[in-house]
Amino acid sequence: MNEIEKNIQEIRAKLPENIRLVCVSKFHSADSIMQAYNAGERDFGESRAQELCTKAQNLPSDIRWHFIGPLQSNKIKQIAPLIYLIQSIESEKMLSQINFCAEKIGRKISVLLEVHIAEEKQKHGFLKSEILDFFTQKKWQKFPFIEICGLMGIATYTTDNEKIMQEFHVIKTLFDELKTVFPNSNFNTLSIGMSDDFPLAIEQNSTMIRVGSRIFGSRN
Ligand SMILES: *Cc1c(COP(=O)(O)O)cnc(C)c1O
């Protein structure tokens, strides 16, 4: 058994069956992806549009590609036909751009809204108040070619587990609250948990974890 297979097996052993594993393959080779693929994995996460496109064109077509990084508006068109789930939606502007591309190619695109839960100043994602506003004012109606499937969050990078738990709890509570105001059965994904904190995310009812370095090794 190779290293990647072994790492995946270790993670899967800790993962309840109803939680999905996204193997974050950014900066890693097609070869590494194929090792994970051959171990049975089908969900892979990338953070750069060009890298995702190149990999998608050269790797098996049953791979589900997730986009998890900052997405420039001029790259949306590139990934639109290939993408399974865009997890890193940070603004309504981005939603309208994606909606526009999706309509053009005649498919619905599934997304998660990224919520800013970490304390780090570098702000990614919607504020909790903006998200609440978005749903209570039914702003999703403006985007008929987008399927909003849930929320994504990144906790503060810290060894303070208490803090991480608190941040995951904030997004989990928000997720539960939104399910009561957003009448869409596809709104069912809470993407929290990475290499260092996925066991904590599982405790907070994560439905999808995104693991990179613990599977593929460090990215240099
Ligand atoms: C890189 C990245 C991951 C994976 O990080 P690891 O710590 O290597 O598991 C998960 N989510 C997002 C949004 C990322 O950018």
The ligand as an ORCA input file, in Angstrom:
! r2SCAN-3c Opt
* xyz 0 1
  C      -5.867     24.207      1.108
  C      -7.252     24.144      1.630
  C      -7.699     23.014      2.342
  C      -6.807     21.847      2.711
  O      -5.894     22.242      3.682
  P      -5.014     21.139      4.503
  O      -4.666     21.844      5.752
  O      -3.856     20.832      3.642
  O      -5.897     19.970      4.734
  C      -9.020     22.985      2.740
  N      -9.864     24.023      2.486
  C      -9.470     25.117      1.823
  C     -10.453     26.208      1.566
  C      -8.152     25.223      1.387
  O      -7.769     26.334      0.745
*
